[in-house]
Amino acid sequence: MKRIVPTLETARFTLRNIQPGDTPHFFPTFADEEQMRWWSRGPFKSAEELDGWLRDPDWDGHCWIAEDRATGAPVARLVAIPDDDPAVMETGYLVVKTRQHDGVARECMTALLDRMFQAMGLRRVWADTDPDNTPSNRLLESLGFACEGRLREQWETHIGVRDSFIWGLLAREWRG
């Protein structure tokens, strides 16, 4: 069942529920070999395949689309994924390739983390990245996440067997 997420606001973006018209904005990024390099799967082959994945009614996570208020264009996808412990969630994000290095992820993740720790009352948020995904690892560290460990040969992906960094942030550490 698709979850309805509350709208969040930042200085430049509205984080809202996903809509059917969002897929075309994300397809160029999700179809790009380099943009998908650090993901657990390879690029999407068609907009239809991506749409089915983005809007899968059986997925149990929470999804926000960051829409640029100046242009109305979707520029990022952020997620909060339930864990076995209801006070813990995994998070993830993807910024469209035309808006990377523009502070989108930092601004939107700050709003999402505020939501996760304050309104949702979580104790811990964690993320899983490829050790070679330098921009994502730098972002998580700058947001206050601690690299808690390296899982060796954790994933078999489209680029081979890969390690994972596990990042964690506790509610008491969040300084948003």
LOPA-242048 format. One line per field, with one value per atom (N, C-alpha, C, O): atom name; x, y, z; residue number from 1. Coordinates in Angstrom, 3 decimals, decimal comma, always signed. Layout:
<rs>
atom = CA; ...
c1 = X; ...
c2 = Y; ...
c3 = Z; ...
n = NUM; ...
</rs>
This chain:
<rs>
atom = N; CA; C; O; N; CA; C; O; N; CA; C; O; N; CA; C; O; N; CA; C; O; N; CA; C; O; N; CA; C; O; N; CA; C; O; N; CA; C; O; N; CA; C; O; N; CA; C; O; N; CA; C; O; N; CA; C; O; N; CA; C; O; N; CA; C; O; N; CA; C; O; N; CA; C; O; N; CA; C; O; N; CA; C; O; N; CA; C; O; N; CA; C; O; N; CA; C; O; N; CA; C; O; N; CA; C; O; N; CA; C; O; N; CA; C; O; N; CA; C; O; N; CA; C; O; N; CA; C; O; N; CA; C; O; N; CA; C; O; N; CA; C; O; N; CA; C; O; N; CA; C; O; N; CA; C; O; N; CA; C; O; N; CA; C; O; N; CA; C; O; N; CA; C; O; N; CA; C; O; N; CA; C; O; N; CA; C; O; N; CA; C; O; N; CA; C; O; N; CA; C; O; N; CA; C; O; N; CA; C; O; N; CA; C; O; N; CA; C; O; N; CA; C; O; N; CA; C; O; N; CA; C; O; N; CA; C; O; N; CA; C; O; N; CA; C; O; N; CA; C; O; N; CA; C; O; N; CA; C; O; N; CA; C; O; N; CA; C; O; N; CA; C; O; N; CA; C; O; N; CA; C; O; N; CA; C; O; N; CA; C; O; N; CA; C; O; N; CA; C; O; N; CA; C; O; N; CA; C; O; N; CA; C; O; N; CA; C; O; N; CA; C; O; N; CA; C; O; N; CA; C; O; N; CA; C; O; N; CA; C; O; N; CA; C; O; N; CA; C; O; N; CA; C; O; N; CA; C; O; N; CA; C; O; N; CA; C; O; N; CA; C; O; N; CA; C; O; N; CA; C; O; N; CA; C; O; N; CA; C; O; N; CA; C; O; N; CA; C; O; N; CA; C; O; N; CA; C; O; N; CA; C; O; N; CA; C; O; N; CA; C; O; N; CA; C; O; N; CA; C; O; N; CA; C; O; N; CA; C; O; N; CA; C; O; N; CA; C; O; N; CA; C; O; N; CA; C; O; N; CA; C; O; N; CA; C; O; N; CA; C; O; N; CA; C; O; N; CA; C; O; N; CA; C; O; N; CA; C; O; N; CA; C; O; N; CA; C; O; N; CA; C; O; N; CA; C; O; N; CA; C; O; N; CA; C; O; N; CA; C; O; N; CA; C; O; N; CA; C; O; N; CA; C; O; N; CA; C; O; N; CA; C; O; N; CA; C; O; N; CA; C; O; N; CA; C; O; N; CA; C; O; N; CA; C; O; N; CA; C; O; N; CA; C; O; N; CA; C; O; N; CA; C; O; N; CA; C; O; N; CA; C; O; N; CA; C; O; N; CA; C; O; N; CA; C; O; N; CA; C; O; N; CA; C; O; N; CA; C; O; N; CA; C; O; N; CA; C; O; N; CA; C; O; N; CA; C; O; N; CA; C; O; N; CA; C; O; N; CA; C; O; N; CA; C; O; N; CA; C; O; N; CA; C; O; N; CA; C; O; N; CA; C; O; N; CA; C; O; N; CA; C; O; N; CA; C; O; N; CA; C; O; N; CA; C; O; N; CA; C; O; N; CA; C; O; N; CA; C; O; N; CA; C; O; N; CA; C; O; N; CA; C; O; N; CA; C; O; N; CA; C; O; N; CA; C; O; N; CA; C; O; N; CA; C; O; N; CA; C; O; N; CA; C; O; N; CA; C; O; N; CA; C; O; N; CA; C; O; N; CA; C; O; N; CA; C; O; N; CA; C; O; N; CA; C; O; N; CA; C; O
c1 = +0,839; +0,000; +0,893; +1,803; +0,636; +1,420; +1,136; -0,017; +2,205; +2,066; +1,925; +2,588; +1,065; +0,945; +1,881; +1,758; +2,799; +3,751; +3,331; +2,723; +3,652; +3,334; +4,254; +5,409; +3,743; +4,539; +5,526; +5,171; +6,767; +7,812; +8,284; +8,251; +8,716; +9,174; +10,608; +10,984; +11,398; +12,724; +12,752; +11,740; +13,876; +13,983; +13,675; +13,046; +14,120; +13,962; +13,041; +12,655; +12,684; +11,993; +10,762; +10,672; +9,820; +8,683; +8,892; +9,048; +8,898; +9,020; +7,608; +6,922; +7,188; +5,798; +5,718; +6,726; +4,493; +4,235; +4,574; +4,464; +4,977; +5,273; +3,985; +2,909; +4,117; +2,979; +3,326; +4,503; +2,317; +2,582; +3,449; +4,219; +3,359; +4,140; +5,591; +6,322; +6,027; +7,406; +8,426; +9,566; +8,041; +8,988; +9,819; +11,034; +9,230; +10,069; +11,198; +12,234; +11,010; +12,063; +13,226; +14,368; +12,929; +13,956; +14,599; +15,715; +13,910; +14,421; +15,826; +16,637; +16,172; +17,545; +18,627; +19,704; +18,355; +19,327; +19,335; +20,403; +18,162; +18,071; +18,467; +18,725; +18,519; +18,925; +20,404; +20,919; +21,085; +22,476; +23,427; +23,356; +24,302; +25,253; +26,091; +26,250; +26,613; +27,470; +26,680; +27,167; +25,465; +24,642; +24,221; +24,042; +24,063; +23,619; +24,791; +24,583; +25,991; +27,179; +27,168; +27,484; +26,816; +26,918; +25,630; +25,539; +24,654; +23,403; +23,540; +24,474; +22,615; +22,646; +22,115; +22,121; +21,663; +21,177; +21,669; +22,079; +21,620; +22,062; +20,999; +19,924; +21,301; +20,376; +19,053; +18,999; +18,007; +16,699; +16,694; +17,282; +16,041; +16,023; +14,899; +15,004; +13,824; +12,693; +12,018; +12,150; +11,297; +10,543; +9,451; +9,123; +8,896; +7,847; +8,401; +7,764; +9,602; +10,231; +10,504; +10,244; +11,024; +11,301; +10,017; +9,979; +8,976; +7,714; +7,166; +6,672; +7,252; +6,790; +7,573; +7,014; +8,859; +9,712; +9,455; +9,310; +9,400; +9,193; +7,850; +7,741; +6,836; +5,482; +4,929; +3,718; +5,810; +5,419; +4,466; +4,864; +3,216; +2,252; +2,577; +2,038; +3,443; +3,792; +5,024; +5,337; +5,722; +6,899; +6,434; +5,462; +7,111; +6,632; +7,356; +7,210; +8,124; +8,833; +8,033; +6,930; +8,625; +8,064; +8,903; +10,130; +8,271; +8,982; +8,548; +7,358; +9,543; +9,287; +9,965; +11,075; +9,302; +9,874; +10,136; +9,228; +11,377; +11,723; +11,453; +12,058; +10,545; +10,161; +10,724; +10,511; +11,434; +11,996; +10,843; +10,102; +10,692; +9,563; +9,694; +8,684; +10,909; +11,094; +10,684; +10,164; +10,913; +10,644; +9,500; +8,942; +9,146; +8,121; +8,646; +7,886; +9,932; +10,503; +10,920; +11,507; +10,621; +11,153; +12,667; +13,160; +13,399; +14,861; +15,519; +16,721; +14,756; +15,345; +14,261; +13,085; +14,695; +13,840; +14,524; +15,708; +13,773; +14,279; +13,376; +12,163; +13,967; +13,171; +13,507; +14,601; +12,535; +12,681; +12,095; +10,922; +12,922; +12,532; +12,467; +13,445; +11,313; +11,177; +12,236; +12,690; +12,606; +13,563; +12,784; +11,588; +13,437; +12,786; +12,357; +11,339; +13,125; +12,826; +12,036; +12,521; +10,843; +10,037; +10,660; +10,189; +11,707; +12,375; +13,595; +14,380; +13,748; +14,906; +14,418; +13,506; +15,035; +14,732; +16,010; +16,966; +15,995; +17,057; +16,631; +15,440; +17,600; +17,289; +18,129; +19,167; +17,669; +18,391; +17,910; +16,896; +18,644; +18,336; +18,985; +19,974; +18,409; +18,996; +18,605; +17,430; +19,584; +19,355; +19,530; +20,474; +18,626; +18,758; +20,108; +20,617; +20,668; +22,055; +22,257; +23,358; +21,221; +21,368; +21,390; +21,688; +21,077; +21,053; +22,036; +22,008; +22,897; +23,887; +24,906; +25,171; +25,465; +26,456; +25,831; +26,515; +24,520; +23,789; +23,188; +22,375; +23,586; +23,081; +21,691; +21,115; +21,142; +19,789; +19,717; +18,842; +20,629; +20,584; +20,735; +19,998; +21,659; +21,880; +20,621; +20,173; +20,054; +18,882; +17,683; +16,981; +17,462; +16,303; +16,497; +15,555; +17,700; +17,958; +17,858; +17,436; +18,227; +18,077; +16,609; +16,270; +15,742; +14,301; +13,774; +12,970; +14,224; +13,751; +14,243; +13,476; +15,499; +16,011; +15,289; +15,008; +14,986; +14,175; +12,858; +12,438; +12,221; +10,946; +11,117; +10,319; +12,147; +12,346; +12,605; +12,082; +13,401; +13,732; +12,661; +12,382; +12,067; +11,101; +9,695; +9,155; +9,105; +7,712; +7,538; +6,549; +8,483; +8,360; +8,941; +8,682; +9,714; +10,246; +11,265; +11,369; +12,012; +12,987; +14,167; +14,504; +14,781; +15,982; +17,239; +18,274; +17,128; +18,297; +17,875; +16,831; +18,701; +18,552; +19,874; +20,940; +19,803; +21,036; +20,982; +19,913; +22,160; +22,279; +23,370; +24,270; +23,283; +24,211; +24,754; +23,986; +26,075; +26,671; +27,830; +28,393; +28,163; +29,373; +30,559; +30,510; +31,615; +32,774; +33,390; +34,017; +33,219; +33,779; +32,853; +33,215; +31,677; +30,734; +31,085; +30,385; +32,160; +32,712; +31,710; +31,603; +30,965; +30,033; +28,980; +28,680; +28,427; +27,410; +28,011; +27,409; +29,192; +29,852; +30,183; +30,035; +30,624; +30,917; +29,653; +29,670; +28,553; +27,295; +26,850; +26,523; +26,841; +26,404; +27,279; +26,770; +28,567; +29,470; +29,182; +29,160; +28,964; +28,709; +27,367; +27,186; +26,428; +25,140; +25,226; +24,265; +26,363; +26,551; +26,519; +26,675; +26,321; +26,341; +27,756; +28,739; +27,843; +29,128; +29,225; +28,270; +30,384; +30,608; +30,849; +31,865; +29,903; +29,927; +30,616; +30,918; +30,856; +31,541; +31,520; +30,803; +32,316; +32,415; +32,033; +32,657; +31,011; +30,606; +31,293; +30,996; +32,206; +32,994; +32,185; +31,492; +32,294; +31,603; +30,122; +29,596; +29,467; +28,076; +27,085; +26,063; +27,373; +26,420; +27,043; +28,215; +26,258; +26,650; +25,795; +24,576; +26,442; +25,726; +26,090; +26,830; +25,554; +25,825; +27,288; +27,730; +28,049; +29,484; +30,365; +31,578; +29,764; +30,530; +30,212; +29,282; +30,980; +30,797; +31,372; +32,506; +30,577; +30,948; +30,820; +29,981; +31,663; +31,555; +30,482; +30,026; +30,086; +29,149; +29,709; +30,285; +29,537; +29,725; +28,348; +27,358; +28,285; +27,054; +27,239; +28,155; +26,344; +26,379; +25,215; +24,117; +25,429; +24,356; +24,320; +25,350; +23,104; +22,894; +21,837; +20,753; +22,153; +21,234; +20,491; +21,008; +19,288; +18,474; +19,235; +19,180; +19,938; +20,665; +21,851; +22,368; +22,284; +23,409; +22,956; +23,752; +21,669; +21,173; +21,179; +20,621; +21,803; +21,915; +21,200; +21,536; +20,226; +19,494; +18,772; +18,114
c2 = -1,173; +0,000; +1,248; +1,362; +2,162; +3,392; +4,310; +4,605; +4,755; +5,653; +7,089; +7,506; +7,829; +9,267; +9,939; +9,732; +10,729; +11,402; +12,850; +13,458; +13,400; +14,812; +15,699; +15,353; +16,823; +17,787; +18,470; +18,862; +18,603; +19,293; +20,478; +20,426; +21,526; +22,726; +23,057; +22,927; +23,484; +24,037; +25,422; +25,879; +26,077; +27,407; +27,380; +28,301; +26,318; +26,276; +25,176; +25,197; +24,215; +23,028; +22,680; +22,964; +22,055; +21,413; +19,917; +19,418; +19,199; +17,745; +17,193; +17,439; +16,450; +16,019; +14,566; +13,923; +14,069; +12,712; +12,570; +13,531; +11,390; +11,130; +11,188; +10,823; +11,653; +11,773; +11,078; +10,949; +10,629; +9,924; +10,715; +10,105; +12,021; +12,827; +13,048; +13,722; +12,493; +12,706; +11,875; +12,306; +10,716; +9,776; +10,392; +10,190; +11,135; +11,695; +12,596; +12,705; +13,237; +14,097; +13,276; +13,734; +12,059; +11,209; +10,238; +9,772; +9,930; +8,897; +9,180; +8,254; +10,391; +10,602; +10,252; +9,788; +10,464; +10,133; +8,638; +8,029; +8,039; +6,615; +5,737; +4,547; +6,292; +5,535; +5,715; +5,065; +6,570; +6,914; +5,958; +5,793; +5,341; +4,364; +4,957; +4,321; +6,135; +6,744; +7,130; +6,962; +7,646; +8,030; +6,822; +6,940; +5,679; +4,464; +3,583; +2,494; +4,049; +3,241; +2,664; +1,488; +3,454; +3,015; +2,407; +2,099; +2,235; +1,617; +0,095; -0,447; -0,575; -2,042; -2,659; -3,880; -1,835; -2,298; -1,345; -0,218; -1,824; -1,004; -0,025; +0,054; +0,729; +1,724; +1,108; -0,048; +1,894; +1,483; +1,606; +2,534; +0,686; +0,644; +1,461; +1,888; +1,684; +2,437; +3,243; +2,938; +4,270; +5,081; +4,239; +4,456; +3,297; +2,438; +1,565; +1,402; +1,004; +0,197; +1,049; +0,611; +2,253; +3,144; +3,525; +3,522; +3,850; +4,248; +3,125; +3,381; +1,888; +0,756; +0,610; +0,247; +0,893; +0,804; +1,980; +1,784; +3,199; +4,383; +4,352; +4,774; +3,849; +3,905; +2,519; +2,300; +1,603; +0,240; +0,266; +0,689; -0,179; -0,118; -1,073; -0,918; -2,048; -3,008; -2,600; -3,236; -1,548; -1,095; -0,483; +0,272; -0,796; -0,357; +0,869; +1,183; +1,561; +2,748; +4,031; +4,036; +5,108; +6,461; +7,165; +7,080; +7,849; +8,516; +9,969; +10,281; +10,853; +12,274; +12,669; +12,223; +13,501; +14,098; +15,565; +16,288; +15,999; +17,402; +18,161; +17,896; +19,094; +19,918; +21,321; +21,946; +21,793; +23,144; +24,137; +24,143; +24,966; +25,912; +26,962; +27,491; +27,275; +28,288; +27,773; +28,536; +26,493; +25,952; +24,943; +24,680; +24,378; +23,333; +21,958; +20,989; +21,857; +20,585; +19,705; +20,198; +18,404; +17,468; +17,348; +17,154; +17,464; +17,455; +16,383; +16,145; +15,741; +14,706; +13,768; +14,124; +12,564; +11,563; +11,196; +10,862; +11,261; +10,913; +9,841; +9,859; +8,911; +7,826; +7,592; +7,903; +7,037; +6,535; +5,128; +4,938; +4,150; +2,754; +2,101; +2,130; +1,509; +0,869; -0,209; -0,884; -0,342; -1,335; -2,327; -2,141; -3,355; -4,299; -3,618; -3,984; -2,638; -1,872; -0,630; +0,132; -0,392; +0,762; +2,117; +3,137; +2,158; +3,420; +3,663; +4,579; +2,833; +2,910; +2,877; +2,122; +3,705; +3,685; +3,891; +4,518; +3,344; +3,594; +4,784; +5,003; +5,546; +6,646; +6,545; +5,883; +7,200; +7,249; +8,437; +9,056; +8,749; +9,924; +9,792; +9,082; +10,486; +10,629; +12,001; +12,367; +12,754; +14,073; +13,937; +13,293; +14,542; +14,468; +15,048; +15,980; +14,483; +14,828; +16,299; +16,822; +16,975; +18,391; +19,302; +20,489; +18,763; +19,584; +19,115; +19,610; +18,174; +17,720; +18,824; +19,646; +18,840; +19,835; +21,219; +22,236; +21,244; +22,501; +22,599; +23,484; +21,691; +21,719; +21,136; +21,238; +20,527; +19,967; +18,871; +18,903; +17,906; +16,773; +17,250; +16,791; +18,145; +18,635; +19,323; +19,035; +20,226; +20,978; +20,056; +20,181; +19,144; +18,257; +17,186; +16,853; +16,646; +15,653; +16,277; +15,605; +17,523; +18,200; +18,249; +17,964; +18,606; +18,634; +17,236; +17,063; +16,246; +14,880; +14,362; +13,739; +14,608; +14,157; +14,854; +14,224; +16,145; +16,826; +16,079; +15,822; +15,738; +15,012; +13,648; +13,273; +12,920; +11,573; +11,584; +10,735; +12,529; +12,554; +13,244; +12,810; +14,299; +15,039; +14,464; +13,944; +14,544; +14,114; +12,602; +12,113; +11,861; +10,405; +9,786; +8,618; +10,549; +10,084; +8,956; +8,122; +8,933; +7,863; +8,028; +9,141; +6,925; +6,899; +6,906; +7,451; +6,283; +6,093; +6,099; +5,557; +6,718; +6,678; +6,176; +6,572; +5,301; +4,770; +4,810; +4,925; +4,711; +4,714; +3,732; +3,440; +3,232; +2,241; +2,824; +3,134; +2,975; +3,518; +2,641; +1,865; +2,781; +2,155; +2,978; +4,206; +2,345; +3,093; +4,037; +5,031; +3,737; +4,596; +5,736; +6,532; +5,825; +6,903; +8,120; +8,438; +8,775; +9,873; +10,995; +11,425; +11,498; +12,592; +12,213; +13,010; +11,025; +10,608; +10,404; +10,782; +9,808; +9,612; +10,949; +11,091; +11,916; +13,254; +13,930; +14,568; +13,785; +14,391; +13,805; +14,542; +12,484; +11,854; +12,292; +12,608; +12,308; +12,741; +14,190; +14,512; +15,056; +16,461; +16,672; +17,666; +15,737; +15,816; +15,274; +15,376; +14,705; +14,198; +12,685; +12,162; +11,974; +10,515; +10,045; +10,669; +8,943; +8,305; +7,040; +6,269; +6,840; +5,600; +4,513; +4,511; +3,600; +2,595; +1,302; +0,454; +1,162; -0,050; -0,272; +0,390; -1,211; -1,606; -3,081; -3,931; -3,370; -4,749; -5,200; -4,700; -6,141; -6,579; -7,509; -8,410; -7,261; -8,067; -8,255; -9,366; -7,155; -7,169; -7,338; -8,005; -6,745; -6,725; -7,282; -7,036; -8,031; -8,361; -7,484; -7,644; -6,560; -5,555; -5,685; -6,582; -4,777; -4,732; -4,405; -4,594; -3,918; -3,643; -4,627; -4,438; -5,668; -6,686; -6,725; -6,065; -7,494; -7,614; -6,367; -5,975; -5,751; -4,462; -4,494; -5,205; -3,716; -3,499; -2,441; -1,760; -2,315; -1,272; -0,551; -1,171; +0,760; +1,525; +1,630; +1,898; +1,421; +1,624; +2,881; +2,983; +3,829; +5,113; +5,183; +4,731; +5,734; +5,870; +7,249; +7,894; +7,691; +8,975; +8,754; +8,245; +9,134; +8,989; +10,297; +11,376; +10,193; +11,393; +12,395; +13,597; +11,924; +12,831; +13,514; +14,509; +12,986; +13,573; +14,573; +15,380; +14,512; +15,356; +16,818; +17,181; +17,634; +19,052; +19,914; +21,084; +19,337; +20,053; +21,243; +21,941
c3 = +0,000; +0,000; +0,000; +0,821; -0,902; -1,025; +0,155; +0,470; +0,799; +1,939; +1,458; +0,508; +2,114; +1,872; +2,876; +4,084; +2,378; +3,258; +3,471; +2,590; +4,631; +4,865; +4,035; +3,786; +3,619; +2,869; +3,815; +4,927; +3,357; +4,106; +3,273; +2,044; +3,926; +3,224; +3,627; +4,792; +2,653; +2,919; +2,282; +1,752; +2,328; +1,726; +0,230; -0,290; -0,470; -1,925; -2,445; -3,614; -1,590; -2,085; -1,269; -0,075; -1,956; -1,305; -1,450; -2,564; -0,343; -0,358; -0,224; +0,768; -1,228; -1,333; -1,760; -2,053; -1,789; -2,231; -3,721; -4,483; -4,119; -5,530; -6,354; -5,878; -7,596; -8,510; -9,826; -10,161; -10,577; -11,838; -12,817; -13,559; -12,850; -13,786; -13,401; -14,127; -12,272; -11,815; -12,588; -12,761; -13,046; -13,666; -14,788; -14,802; -15,731; -16,806; -16,311; -16,967; -15,170; -14,617; -14,071; -14,066; -13,609; -13,009; -13,991; -13,759; -15,080; -15,977; -16,506; -16,518; -16,943; -17,441; -16,412; -16,786; -15,143; -14,099; -13,822; -13,764; -13,652; -13,353; -14,544; -14,367; -15,729; -16,920; -17,237; -18,148; -16,515; -16,785; -16,059; -14,841; -16,823; -16,266; -15,131; -14,089; -15,315; -14,298; -13,050; -11,932; -13,233; -12,085; -11,253; -10,040; -11,879; -11,188; -10,740; -10,206; -10,956; -10,649; -9,238; -9,057; -8,248; -6,856; -6,318; -5,129; -7,167; -6,733; -6,748; -7,338; -6,104; -6,060; -7,348; -7,502; -8,256; -9,554; -10,634; -10,355; -11,867; -12,982; -13,433; -12,839; -14,496; -15,016; -15,472; -15,890; -15,383; -15,881; -17,394; -17,949; -18,051; -19,517; -20,135; -21,285; -19,382; -19,931; -18,825; -17,640; -19,240; -18,287; -17,626; -16,459; -18,353; -17,801; -16,669; -15,628; -16,890; -15,861; -14,612; -13,492; -14,808; -13,696; -12,970; -11,739; -13,709; -13,096; -12,215; -11,117; -12,692; -11,901; -10,607; -9,571; -10,669; -9,481; -8,536; -7,330; -9,077; -8,238; -7,516; -6,365; -8,204; -7,653; -7,310; -7,351; -6,978; -6,619; -5,415; -4,330; -5,593; -4,488; -3,336; -2,240; -3,567; -2,517; -1,704; -0,699; -2,130; -1,391; -0,075; -0,055; +1,013; +2,324; +2,873; +4,055; +2,057; +2,513; +2,331; +1,783; +2,807; +2,658; +1,595; +1,628; +0,669; -0,421; -0,528; -0,572; -0,571; -0,816; -2,114; -2,404; -2,891; -4,088; -3,762; -3,352; -3,947; -3,725; -5,016; -6,055; -4,925; -6,075; -5,870; -4,831; -6,863; -6,826; -6,916; -7,899; -5,903; -5,905; -6,997; -7,462; -7,413; -8,452; -9,831; -10,646; -10,095; -11,433; -11,469; -12,534; -10,317; -10,270; -10,649; -10,664; -10,955; -11,407; -10,232; -9,269; -10,302; -9,310; -9,476; -10,588; -8,374; -8,457; -7,577; -7,699; -6,701; -5,842; -5,334; -5,248; -5,003; -4,353; -3,046; -3,026; -1,961; -0,636; -0,049; -0,258; +0,683; +1,241; +2,707; +3,178; +3,403; +4,768; +4,737; +4,415; +5,075; +4,930; +6,307; +7,054; +6,649; +7,962; +8,197; +7,272; +9,452; +9,920; +10,787; +11,015; +11,260; +12,165; +13,465; +14,051; +13,910; +15,117; +14,703; +13,866; +15,250; +14,823; +15,150; +14,647; +15,981; +16,308; +15,422; +15,669; +14,388; +13,491; +12,047; +11,710; +11,192; +9,762; +8,960; +9,418; +7,752; +6,785; +5,936; +5,718; +5,461; +4,566; +3,296; +3,272; +2,260; +1,000; +0,185; +0,508; -0,874; -1,675; -3,044; -3,219; -3,998; -5,327; -5,841; -5,823; -6,296; -6,885; -8,392; -8,849; -9,172; -10,626; -11,033; -10,410; -12,081; -12,423; -12,771; -12,598; -13,256; -13,599; -12,379; -12,505; -11,189; -9,971; -8,908; -7,781; -9,247; -8,285; -8,029; -8,906; -6,850; -6,400; -6,244; -6,357; -5,982; -5,816; -4,409; -4,143; -3,508; -2,141; -1,962; -0,878; -3,005; -2,935; -1,871; -1,004; -1,933; -1,004; +0,442; +1,315; +0,707; +2,075; +2,604; +3,714; +1,816; +2,258; +2,493; +3,496; +1,574; +1,684; +2,752; +3,471; +2,863; +3,906; +5,295; +6,237; +5,441; +6,730; +7,130; +8,278; +6,198; +6,479; +6,793; +7,709; +6,039; +6,265; +7,619; +8,353; +7,955; +9,250; +10,405; +11,425; +10,256; +11,276; +11,460; +12,589; +10,377; +10,419; +11,094; +11,953; +10,706; +11,223; +12,729; +13,451; +13,205; +14,627; +15,469; +16,587; +14,953; +15,766; +15,638; +16,615; +14,482; +14,320; +14,374; +14,920; +13,817; +13,803; +15,077; +15,369; +15,829; +17,098; +16,996; +17,895; +15,904; +15,748; +16,694; +17,098; +17,035; +17,860; +16,994; +17,379; +15,805; +14,951; +13,485; +13,122; +12,656; +11,197; +10,650; +11,120; +9,653; +9,082; +7,561; +6,960; +6,956; +5,495; +5,102; +5,889; +3,896; +3,352; +2,051; +1,140; +1,963; +0,745; +0,282; +1,054; -0,973; -1,490; -0,994; -1,056; -0,507; -0,016; -1,057; -0,690; -2,344; -3,384; -3,804; -4,670; -3,210; -3,527; -2,659; -1,697; -3,014; -2,223; -1,959; -0,810; -2,953; -2,644; -1,596; -0,707; -1,691; -0,729; +0,654; +1,659; +0,705; +1,998; +2,657; +3,871; +1,883; +2,433; +2,954; +4,007; +2,205; +2,640; +3,979; +4,909; +4,070; +5,317; +6,493; +7,569; +6,286; +7,361; +7,762; +8,950; +6,783; +7,086; +7,798; +8,502; +7,612; +8,298; +9,725; +10,488; +10,081; +11,430; +11,564; +12,667; +10,465; +10,513; +10,840; +10,440; +11,569; +11,855; +11,018; +10,920; +10,422; +9,686; +10,734; +11,428; +10,829; +11,890; +11,480; +12,320; +10,211; +9,802; +8,309; +7,559; +7,915; +6,511; +6,427; +7,061; +5,645; +5,408; +4,128; +3,043; +4,262; +3,118; +2,232; +2,705; +0,916; -0,104; +0,238; +0,184; +0,587; +1,016; -0,134; +0,027; -1,284; -2,391; -3,658; -3,946; -4,408; -5,772; -6,663; -6,728; -7,347; -8,132; -9,610; -10,015; -10,384; -11,821; -12,127; -13,260; -11,140; -11,352; -10,585; -10,500; -10,032; -9,317; -7,837; -7,375; -7,103; -5,657; -4,990; -5,261; -4,118; -3,525; -2,005; -1,450; -1,350; +0,081; +0,344; -0,576; +1,615; +2,045; +3,256; +4,150; +3,278; +4,498; +5,145; +4,464; +6,445; +7,195; +8,034; +8,849; +7,809; +8,492; +9,473; +9,151; +10,648; +11,625; +12,242; +12,436; +12,547; +13,216; +14,288; +14,004; +15,511; +16,632; +16,866; +16,578; +17,385; +17,658; +18,521; +18,260; +19,534; +20,428; +19,749; +20,258; +18,602; +17,859; +16,792; +16,311; +16,425; +15,334; +15,756; +16,792; +14,960; +15,260; +14,221; +14,040; +13,550; +12,503; +13,011; +12,240
n = 1; 1; 1; 1; 2; 2; 2; 2; 3; 3; 3; 3; 4; 4; 4; 4; 5; 5; 5; 5; 6; 6; 6; 6; 7; 7; 7; 7; 8; 8; 8; 8; 9; 9; 9; 9; 10; 10; 10; 10; 11; 11; 11; 11; 12; 12; 12; 12; 13; 13; 13; 13; 14; 14; 14; 14; 15; 15; 15; 15; 16; 16; 16; 16; 17; 17; 17; 17; 18; 18; 18; 18; 19; 19; 19; 19; 20; 20; 20; 20; 21; 21; 21; 21; 22; 22; 22; 22; 23; 23; 23; 23; 24; 24; 24; 24; 25; 25; 25; 25; 26; 26; 26; 26; 27; 27; 27; 27; 28; 28; 28; 28; 29; 29; 29; 29; 30; 30; 30; 30; 31; 31; 31; 31; 32; 32; 32; 32; 33; 33; 33; 33; 34; 34; 34; 34; 35; 35; 35; 35; 36; 36; 36; 36; 37; 37; 37; 37; 38; 38; 38; 38; 39; 39; 39; 39; 40; 40; 40; 40; 41; 41; 41; 41; 42; 42; 42; 42; 43; 43; 43; 43; 44; 44; 44; 44; 45; 45; 45; 45; 46; 46; 46; 46; 47; 47; 47; 47; 48; 48; 48; 48; 49; 49; 49; 49; 50; 50; 50; 50; 51; 51; 51; 51; 52; 52; 52; 52; 53; 53; 53; 53; 54; 54; 54; 54; 55; 55; 55; 55; 56; 56; 56; 56; 57; 57; 57; 57; 58; 58; 58; 58; 59; 59; 59; 59; 60; 60; 60; 60; 61; 61; 61; 61; 62; 62; 62; 62; 63; 63; 63; 63; 64; 64; 64; 64; 65; 65; 65; 65; 66; 66; 66; 66; 67; 67; 67; 67; 68; 68; 68; 68; 69; 69; 69; 69; 70; 70; 70; 70; 71; 71; 71; 71; 72; 72; 72; 72; 73; 73; 73; 73; 74; 74; 74; 74; 75; 75; 75; 75; 76; 76; 76; 76; 77; 77; 77; 77; 78; 78; 78; 78; 79; 79; 79; 79; 80; 80; 80; 80; 81; 81; 81; 81; 82; 82; 82; 82; 83; 83; 83; 83; 84; 84; 84; 84; 85; 85; 85; 85; 86; 86; 86; 86; 87; 87; 87; 87; 88; 88; 88; 88; 89; 89; 89; 89; 90; 90; 90; 90; 91; 91; 91; 91; 92; 92; 92; 92; 93; 93; 93; 93; 94; 94; 94; 94; 95; 95; 95; 95; 96; 96; 96; 96; 97; 97; 97; 97; 98; 98; 98; 98; 99; 99; 99; 99; 100; 100; 100; 100; 101; 101; 101; 101; 102; 102; 102; 102; 103; 103; 103; 103; 104; 104; 104; 104; 105; 105; 105; 105; 106; 106; 106; 106; 107; 107; 107; 107; 108; 108; 108; 108; 109; 109; 109; 109; 110; 110; 110; 110; 111; 111; 111; 111; 112; 112; 112; 112; 113; 113; 113; 113; 114; 114; 114; 114; 115; 115; 115; 115; 116; 116; 116; 116; 117; 117; 117; 117; 118; 118; 118; 118; 119; 119; 119; 119; 120; 120; 120; 120; 121; 121; 121; 121; 122; 122; 122; 122; 123; 123; 123; 123; 124; 124; 124; 124; 125; 125; 125; 125; 126; 126; 126; 126; 127; 127; 127; 127; 128; 128; 128; 128; 129; 129; 129; 129; 130; 130; 130; 130; 131; 131; 131; 131; 132; 132; 132; 132; 133; 133; 133; 133; 134; 134; 134; 134; 135; 135; 135; 135; 136; 136; 136; 136; 137; 137; 137; 137; 138; 138; 138; 138; 139; 139; 139; 139; 140; 140; 140; 140; 141; 141; 141; 141; 142; 142; 142; 142; 143; 143; 143; 143; 144; 144; 144; 144; 145; 145; 145; 145; 146; 146; 146; 146; 147; 147; 147; 147; 148; 148; 148; 148; 149; 149; 149; 149; 150; 150; 150; 150; 151; 151; 151; 151; 152; 152; 152; 152; 153; 153; 153; 153; 154; 154; 154; 154; 155; 155; 155; 155; 156; 156; 156; 156; 157; 157; 157; 157; 158; 158; 158; 158; 159; 159; 159; 159; 160; 160; 160; 160; 161; 161; 161; 161; 162; 162; 162; 162; 163; 163; 163; 163; 164; 164; 164; 164; 165; 165; 165; 165; 166; 166; 166; 166; 167; 167; 167; 167; 168; 168; 168; 168; 169; 169; 169; 169; 170; 170; 170; 170; 171; 171; 171; 171; 172; 172; 172; 172; 173; 173; 173; 173; 174; 174; 174; 174; 175; 175; 175; 175; 176; 176; 176; 176
</rs>
